[in-house]
Amino acid sequence: MSSDSDRPVIGVLALQGDVREHLAALTEQGARAVTVRRPEELADVDGLVLPGGESTTMVKLAARFGLLEPLRAAVHDGLPAYGSCAGMILLADRLLDAPADQETIGGLDVTVRRNAFGRQVDSFESDLAFESLPGGPVHAVFIRAPWVEEAGEQVVVLGRVVGGAADGRIVAVRQGNLVATSFHPELTGDRRVHALFVDIVRRHLAEQAGADAGNERGVP
């Protein structure tokens, strides 16, 4: 899709999970936020958010609706994507503590441990430093959250837990146009993570426009 880089079209995978909250957060950052439920809708977006929810349910629904392979192809082809909580699991290349048959979309060279912080009753909130975000610590909400067990060489670690039994665990990463967090920024009033992702989408659109213009001029 070729959109106005000032107001990119960003989809939220709307099979299950906290879709409405992401739509609101993206809209506040100047994006045109839309839901994505069908394969053909992927062609209309400049970026995609994979929300929190239940990762096994989401991937099964994606496969049932014929979305799984198109999602994989879109991410492989460079579509910017942001995954929160279950979305991090969906973007991971490798999983731990997952059903043997659980599939992912992939794209992030990480190993993610599902439900790493425990069950629903173990949900918690914490302030953590987040690389590349001005304005101080991010207040993070963790709900049956995963963490990144291992990150590949091309993966930039953006955030880690500070203190407690999970001290040092990786909870936010970026690899190129892909971003993932273990926590749910859509559930707080802090929109900086969404602003970061919208900026990634805008930059991606600007780069595409520059490349297209160069091709029209015959620049190799």
Secondary structure, 3 states (H helix, E strand, C coil): CCCCCCCCEEEEECCCCCHHHHHHHHHHCCCEEEEECCHHHHHHCCEEEECCCCHHHHHHHHHHCCCHHHHHHHHHCCCCEEEECHHHHHHEEEEECCCCCCCCCCCEEEEEECCCCCCHHHCEEEEECECCCCCCCEEEEECCCCEEEEECCCCEEEEECCCCCCCCCEEEEEECCEEEECCCHHHCCCCHHHHHHHHHHHHHHHHHHHHHHHHHCCCC
